[in-house]
Amino acid sequence: METKTVNQLTDVLAAANTHYNLSVAQLVEIAVKRGEGVLTDKGALNALTGKFTGRSPKDKFVVDEASVHDKINWGPVNQPISREKFDILYADVMEHLQGKDLFVFDGFAGAEETFRLPIRVVNEYAWHNLFARQLFVRPSEAELADHKAEFTVVYAPSYKANPAVHGTNSETFIVMSFEKKVVLIGGTEYAGEMKKSIFSVMNLLLPEQNVLSMHCSANVGKDGDVALFFGLSGTGKTTLSADPDRNLIGDDEHGWSDNGVFNIEGGCYAKCINLSEKGEPQIWNAINFGTVLENVVVDENTRKADYDSAQYTENTRAAYPVEMIPGAVIPGVAGQPGVIIFLTADSSGVIPPISKLSKEQAMYHFLSGYTSKMAGTERGVTKPQAEFSTCFGSPFLPLRPVVYAEMLGKKIDEHNARVYLVNTGWTGGPVGVGSRMKLAYTRAMVTAALNGELEKAEFVADPTFGVQVPTSCPEVPAEVLLPRNTWEDKAAYDNQAKELAKLFVENFSKKFPGAEEIAEAGPKA
């Protein structure tokens, strides 16, 4: 079966008008000529993705194969599809691509040579191939000459699946086969599916090599001290990891091995909505020739990008090489992390602005992945809601979540890493009563955590969540550190804290019924 798959794709590429490893300039020229996108006044290529402006998680499948059947955490995130259905879909996609113009990128996932995965990306669209070139790790000429792909992404956006024939849920599909080492994507033009499908692949392959794969950003200080930042959308992960006094390793996906931390990617995929030069100068300055913009409104005459417009979607994006960030670590490899930051934006205003976690508490909060989903971020969300995303990246985890949590606990022990929970959300009350935590205070607390100053403070246990809260921090008023002190109505705080603790307990008991030891480290309802 493996030989048949490889030969089929090889035959398709041989029969098609295939372009291998084109330069940025060549891909931009072709994309513009074919009407796939337009250039902005800064030289970036802006493409519209049509019907789908984000990922399609309900259309993601894993082929149920003997070698992975007992490993995969089957369910809504990892939906099974039979080998028979996959073979039919694969053959139909190959037939669809026959004789077309195709674009091939050969590169890697993983900046650390020991653990990197050689990949090949085959695209119908030139702009998708440019996206792949900018987001994955680009090979040197010598590496390209000796490149042998171990996983292939075949992206056929113009092919629409037939659920009755192919076993999919709709015309859209993202299907991974770990035995045939291929990802099939179709029925959507959203380029982020390529990035996240390979991340999902790495989330299975890396743990088998004793490497913890992580959905986080990472940076390193001038003395080589490495920090990891975990957080869901809106928690400040990008803002806080983009520190002028530290160098960026990567903004989204990393591996943690016995050698240290490495970036899985070679680029950044930054949100653009409400982007400004003053607010996020690094991203602003990275958007020039070679950058791929998705679904940004561009003036027809001036070609200026309007980052404040959500005409197509709020999920506007920019994809560019990590080298575009001043001081970025190239290649994206650094030492062992000394500090881990979990970020949450708690709309209820009861999580301490910074607290220290034990190893067991770190595992608990890693599995919980808590933040607040704000009104307007998704259709039907009219008021803030508690959101729990396992390991801060549940849509991309093929294995049981406890596997990743136990690996994290082991790494924390081995390298004596300090773990902090940082609340960038509300203080003095919930949304509508309190106010958002001042960014200057959060930056000061994170800085104190990174440079060790925070460890000099006295710590007290939070009565509800059990975490250790400092009573002082440089450049932060003492009353801000203890959330109950910031509320006028103390009884209201107590009730709100109990309600949030109850949500934590209910989420954990529902998702992880066999993890009683880790559950003991959580809040008490």
C-alpha positions in Angstrom: 0.0 0.0 0.0 2.8 2.4 0.9 4.5 1.8 -2.5 1.3 2.5 -4.3 0.7 5.8 -2.6 4.3 7.0 -3.3 4.1 5.9 -6.9 0.7 7.5 -7.4 1.9 10.9 -6.3 5.2 10.6 -8.2 3.2 9.8 -11.3 1.0 12.8 -10.8 4.0 15.2 -10.3 5.7 13.7 -13.4 2.7 14.2 -15.6 1.8 17.7 -14.3 3.4 21.0 -15.0 5.2 20.8 -11.7 7.3 23.7 -10.3 9.8 22.6 -7.6 11.1 24.9 -4.8 10.5 28.2 -6.5 11.9 31.4 -5.0 9.7 33.9 -3.2 9.9 36.3 -6.1 8.8 33.6 -8.6 5.9 32.5 -6.5 4.7 36.0 -6.0 4.9 36.7 -9.7 2.9 33.6 -10.6 0.3 34.2 -7.8 -0.3 37.7 -9.1 -0.4 36.7 -12.7 -2.9 34.0 -11.9 -5.1 36.3 -9.9 -4.6 34.5 -6.7 -3.8 37.7 -4.8 -2.8 41.3 -5.0 0.2 43.2 -3.8 -0.1 45.8 -1.0 1.8 49.1 -1.0 4.4 47.4 1.2 4.9 44.5 -1.2 3.0 41.8 0.8 0.8 39.4 -1.1 -2.8 39.5 0.1 -5.1 36.5 -0.7 -8.7 35.9 0.1 -9.7 32.4 1.3 -13.4 32.6 0.3 -15.9 30.6 2.2 -13.5 29.4 5.0 -11.5 32.1 6.9 -10.4 29.7 9.6 -9.8 26.1 10.4 -12.5 23.4 9.9 -12.1 21.2 13.0 -15.2 19.2 12.3 -13.6 18.1 8.9 -10.4 16.8 10.4 -9.8 13.0 10.4 -7.1 10.4 11.2 -7.0 7.2 9.2 -7.7 4.3 11.6 -4.7 2.2 11.0 -3.3 -0.7 13.0 0.0 1.1 13.9 -1.8 4.0 15.5 -5.2 2.6 16.5 -4.3 2.2 20.2 -2.3 5.5 20.4 -4.9 7.9 19.1 -7.2 9.7 21.4 -10.3 9.1 19.2 -13.2 11.5 19.5 -14.4 14.9 18.2 -10.8 16.1 17.7 -9.4 12.9 16.2 -12.3 11.5 14.1 -11.6 8.1 12.6 -11.9 7.4 8.9 -11.4 3.9 7.4 -8.5 2.9 5.3 -10.9 2.0 2.5 -12.5 5.5 2.4 -9.1 7.2 2.6 -7.8 5.1 -0.3 -10.8 6.2 -2.4 -10.4 9.8 -1.5 -6.7 9.7 -2.2 -7.2 8.1 -5.6 -9.8 10.8 -6.5 -7.6 13.6 -5.4 -4.7 12.2 -7.5 -7.0 12.0 -10.5 -8.2 15.6 -9.9 -4.6 16.9 -9.9 -3.6 15.1 -13.1 -2.2 17.5 -15.6 -2.6 20.6 -13.4 0.1 23.3 -12.6 1.5 22.1 -9.3 3.9 23.7 -6.8 6.2 21.8 -4.6 8.1 22.9 -1.4 10.6 20.7 0.2 11.7 21.6 3.7 11.4 20.6 7.4 9.3 20.8 10.5 11.7 21.3 13.4 14.8 23.5 13.7 16.7 20.9 15.7 18.4 18.6 13.3 18.1 15.6 15.6 14.3 15.7 15.6 13.3 17.5 12.5 10.9 15.9 10.0 11.6 16.3 6.3 8.4 17.3 4.6 7.1 17.9 1.1 4.1 20.2 0.4 2.3 19.9 -2.9 -0.1 22.8 -3.8 -2.5 23.7 -6.5 -2.1 27.4 -5.8 1.2 29.4 -5.9 0.2 31.5 -2.9 -0.3 28.4 -0.8 3.2 27.2 -1.7 4.6 30.6 -0.8 2.8 30.3 2.6 4.4 26.8 3.2 7.8 28.2 2.2 7.5 31.0 4.7 6.0 29.0 7.6 8.1 25.8 7.6 11.9 25.5 8.0 13.6 26.3 4.8 16.5 24.0 3.7 20.0 25.1 2.6 21.0 24.2 -0.9 23.0 21.3 0.4 20.1 20.1 2.5 17.7 20.4 -0.5 20.0 18.3 -2.7 19.8 15.5 -0.2 16.2 16.0 0.9 13.9 13.0 1.2 10.4 13.7 2.5 9.1 11.6 5.3 5.7 13.2 5.3 3.8 14.9 2.5 1.0 17.4 2.5 -1.2 17.3 -0.7 -3.4 20.4 -0.8 -6.1 20.4 -3.4 -8.5 23.3 -2.4 -10.5 23.1 -5.6 -11.4 19.4 -5.0 -14.6 18.8 -3.0 -15.2 15.6 -1.3 -18.5 13.6 -1.5 -19.4 12.5 2.1 -21.4 9.5 0.8 -18.4 8.2 -1.1 -15.5 9.4 1.0 -16.8 9.1 4.5 -16.2 12.8 5.3 -18.7 15.2 7.0 -18.7 17.7 4.2 -16.9 18.7 1.0 -14.0 19.9 3.1 -11.4 17.4 4.4 -8.1 17.4 6.4 -7.1 13.7 6.6 -3.9 12.3 8.1 -2.5 8.9 7.4 0.4 8.0 9.6 1.1 4.7 7.8 1.1 6.3 4.3 2.8 9.5 5.8 0.5 11.8 4.0 -2.0 14.6 4.8 -4.8 15.3 2.3 -6.5 18.7 2.4 -9.3 19.9 0.1 -12.5 21.9 -0.1 -11.0 24.9 1.7 -8.6 27.6 0.8 -7.6 28.5 4.3 -3.8 28.1 4.4 -3.5 27.6 8.1 -4.7 24.0 7.6 -1.2 23.1 6.3 0.5 24.6 9.3 -1.7 22.9 11.9 -1.9 19.5 10.2 1.9 19.2 10.3 1.8 20.4 14.0 -0.7 17.6 14.7 1.7 15.1 13.0 4.6 16.3 15.1 2.4 16.0 18.3 2.4 12.2 17.6 5.9 11.7 16.4 7.9 13.9 18.8 6.6 12.3 22.1 7.7 8.9 20.7 11.3 10.4 20.7 10.9 11.7 24.3 10.3 15.2 23.0 7.4 17.2 24.5 5.6 19.0 21.6 4.1 22.3 22.8 1.7 25.0 21.5 3.6 27.9 23.0 5.9 30.8 22.2 9.5 30.9 23.5 12.2 33.4 24.0 15.7 33.6 25.4 17.5 36.3 27.5 20.9 37.7 27.0 22.3 35.2 29.5 20.8 32.2 27.6 17.8 31.8 30.0 14.9 30.3 28.1 11.2 31.0 28.9 8.0 29.4 27.5 4.7 31.2 27.2 1.5 29.1 26.9 -1.9 30.8 26.3 -5.0 30.8 24.2 -6.2 33.6 22.0 -6.5 37.0 23.7 -4.3 36.2 26.7 -1.3 38.2 25.5 1.0 35.4 24.5 2.4 37.2 21.4 2.6 40.6 23.2 4.4 39.3 26.3 6.9 37.0 24.4 7.9 39.8 22.1 10.2 41.4 24.7 12.7 43.9 23.5 15.2 42.6 26.1 14.9 39.0 24.9 15.2 37.2 21.6 12.4 35.3 20.0 12.9 31.6 19.4 9.4 31.1 17.9 5.9 32.3 18.3 3.7 29.2 18.3 5.0 25.7 18.1 8.0 24.2 20.0 9.6 20.9 21.0 11.4 20.3 24.4 14.0 17.6 24.2 17.0 16.6 26.3 19.0 19.1 24.3 16.7 22.0 25.0 13.9 23.9 23.2 13.5 24.2 19.4 11.1 25.9 17.1 9.0 23.5 15.0 8.4 26.2 12.4 10.5 28.6 10.4 8.0 31.4 10.3 5.3 33.3 12.2 1.5 33.4 11.6 0.4 36.6 13.3 -3.0 38.0 13.8 -3.6 41.3 12.0 -6.9 42.6 13.2 -6.4 46.1 14.7 -2.7 45.8 14.0 -0.8 49.1 14.4 2.8 50.2 14.2 2.8 51.6 17.7 1.1 48.6 19.3 3.0 45.7 17.6 6.0 47.2 15.7 7.7 43.9 15.1 4.7 42.4 13.3 4.0 45.7 11.5 7.6 45.9 10.2 7.6 42.2 9.1 4.8 42.8 6.6 6.6 43.5 3.4 7.6 41.7 0.2 7.4 37.9 0.7 4.8 38.2 3.5 1.5 36.4 2.9 -1.6 38.3 4.1 -4.9 36.4 4.5 -8.3 38.1 4.1 -7.0 41.7 4.9 -9.0 44.5 3.3 -6.8 46.3 0.8 -7.7 49.6 -0.9 -8.1 49.0 -4.6 -6.3 52.2 -5.6 -3.7 52.9 -2.9 -3.2 49.3 -2.0 -2.9 50.2 1.6 -4.0 47.5 4.1 -6.8 48.3 6.4 -6.1 46.2 9.5 -9.0 47.6 11.4 -11.5 46.2 9.0 -13.1 42.8 9.7 -15.0 42.8 6.4 -14.0 39.3 5.5 -13.1 38.0 9.0 -11.6 39.0 12.4 -9.1 36.2 11.8 -6.9 38.2 9.4 -3.4 36.9 9.3 0.2 37.6 8.2 2.7 34.8 7.5 6.4 35.6 7.3 9.8 34.1 8.1 10.9 34.3 11.7 14.0 36.1 10.5 11.8 39.2 9.9 11.7 39.7 13.7 14.7 41.6 14.9 17.0 39.5 17.0 15.2 36.2 16.3 17.2 33.1 17.2 18.3 31.5 13.9 18.2 28.5 13.8 15.4 28.4 16.4 17.3 26.3 18.9 18.1 27.2 22.6 18.8 25.6 26.0 16.6 24.2 28.7 13.7 26.4 29.9 14.1 27.9 33.4 10.7 29.6 33.5 7.3 28.5 32.2 4.4 31.0 32.0 0.8 29.9 31.7 -1.4 32.9 30.6 -5.1 33.3 31.2 -7.5 36.2 30.7 -10.0 35.6 33.5 -13.1 37.6 32.9 -14.4 36.8 36.4 -11.5 38.7 38.0 -10.7 36.1 40.7 -7.5 34.4 39.4 -4.4 36.1 41.0 -2.4 38.3 38.5 0.6 36.1 39.1 1.1 33.0 41.2 3.6 30.2 41.5 2.6 26.6 40.7 4.0 23.3 42.0 4.8 20.6 39.5 1.4 19.0 40.2 -0.5 22.3 39.9 1.4 22.9 36.6 0.2 19.6 35.2 -3.4 20.4 36.4 -3.4 23.9 34.8 -1.7 22.5 31.6 -4.5 20.0 31.2 -7.2 22.6 32.0 -5.9 25.3 29.7 -8.3 27.9 31.1 -9.2 31.3 29.8 -12.3 33.4 29.1 -13.9 33.5 25.7 -15.1 37.0 25.2 -18.4 38.2 23.6 -18.2 38.5 19.9 -15.3 36.2 19.3 -17.6 33.5 18.0 -21.1 33.4 16.6 -23.6 33.1 19.5 -21.1 34.2 22.2 -22.9 37.2 23.8 -21.2 37.3 27.2 -17.9 36.1 28.6 -17.6 32.3 28.9 -15.1 30.0 30.6 -13.0 28.2 28.0 -10.9 25.1 28.7 -8.5 24.0 25.9 -6.5 21.0 26.9 -2.7 21.6 26.9 -3.5 25.0 25.4 -4.0 23.3 22.1 -6.6 20.6 22.2 -7.5 20.7 18.4 -3.9 19.5 17.6 -3.4 16.6 20.0 -3.6 13.1 18.5 -2.5 11.4 21.8 -4.2 11.2 25.2 -3.7 14.6 26.9 -2.3 13.0 30.0 0.7 11.8 27.9 1.7 15.4 27.3 1.0 16.5 30.9 3.1 13.7 32.4 6.0 14.6 30.0 5.7 18.2 31.2 5.9 17.2 34.8 8.9 15.1 34.1 10.7 17.9 32.3 9.9 20.4 35.1 11.5 18.0 37.6 14.5 17.2 35.4 15.4 20.9 34.8 14.0 22.5 38.0 11.8 24.9 35.9 9.7 27.4 37.8 6.1 27.7 36.6 3.8 30.7 37.0 0.2 31.3 36.2 -0.4 34.9 35.0 -3.8 36.5 34.7 -4.0 39.2 32.1 -7.7 39.5 32.5 -9.8 41.5 35.0 -9.1 42.9 38.4 -11.4 44.6 41.0 -14.4 42.7 39.7 -15.7 40.8 36.7 -16.2 42.2 33.2 -18.5 45.2 33.5 -17.4 46.0 37.1 -13.7 45.7 37.3 -11.0 46.7 34.8 -8.5 44.9 32.6 -5.1 44.3 34.3 -2.7 47.0 33.2 -0.2 45.8 30.7 2.6 47.6 32.5 1.9 45.6 35.7 1.7 42.3 33.8 5.1 43.1 32.1 6.6 43.9 35.5 5.4 40.7 37.0 6.6 38.6 34.0 10.0 40.3 34.2 10.3 39.6 37.9 9.4 36.0 37.3 12.0 35.7 34.5 14.9 37.4 36.3 14.2 35.7 39.7 13.3 38.8 41.6 9.8 37.4 42.3 11.4 34.5 44.3 12.6 37.0 46.9 8.9 37.8 47.8 6.8 36.2 50.6 4.2 33.9 49.2 0.7 33.0 50.5 -1.6 30.3 49.4 -4.8 31.4 47.6 -7.7 29.9 49.7 -9.7 28.8 46.7 -7.2 27.9 44.0 -4.3 26.7 46.2 -1.6 28.5 44.2 1.2 30.5 45.8 0.6 34.3 45.5 3.5 36.8 46.1 2.7 39.6 48.5 5.2 42.0 46.7 6.6 42.5 43.2 8.8 45.3 41.9 6.8 48.1 40.1 3.4 46.6 41.1 1.2 47.9 43.9 0.9 45.3 46.6 -3.0 45.4 46.7 -3.1 44.4 43.0 -1.4 41.1 43.8 -4.2 39.7 46.0 -7.4 39.8 43.9 -9.8 39.8 46.8 -8.3 43.0 48.1 -9.2 44.7 44.8 -12.9 44.0 45.1 -15.2 46.4 47.0 -17.7 43.6 47.6 -15.7 40.8 49.3 -18.7 38.4 49.5 -19.2 38.8 45.8 -15.5 37.9 45.2 -15.9 34.8 47.4 -19.0 33.6 45.5 -17.3 34.3 42.1 -14.2 32.4 43.1 -16.3 29.4 44.2 -18.2 29.5 40.9 -15.0 29.4 38.8 -13.5 26.7 41.0 -16.6 24.6 40.4 -16.2 25.0 36.6 -12.5 23.9 36.9 -13.6 20.8 38.9 -16.4 19.9 36.5 -14.2 20.3 33.4 -11.4 18.2 34.9 -13.6 15.4 36.2 -15.4 15.2 32.8 -12.3 15.2 30.6 -9.8 13.3 32.8 -11.7 10.8 35.0 -8.6 8.6 35.6 -6.3 11.4 36.6 -7.2 11.7 40.3 -3.7 12.4 41.5 -3.4 15.4 39.2 -6.9 16.5 40.1 -5.8 16.8 43.8 -3.7 19.8 42.8 -6.6 21.7 41.4 -9.0 24.2 43.1 -11.6 23.0 45.5 -15.2 23.6 44.6 
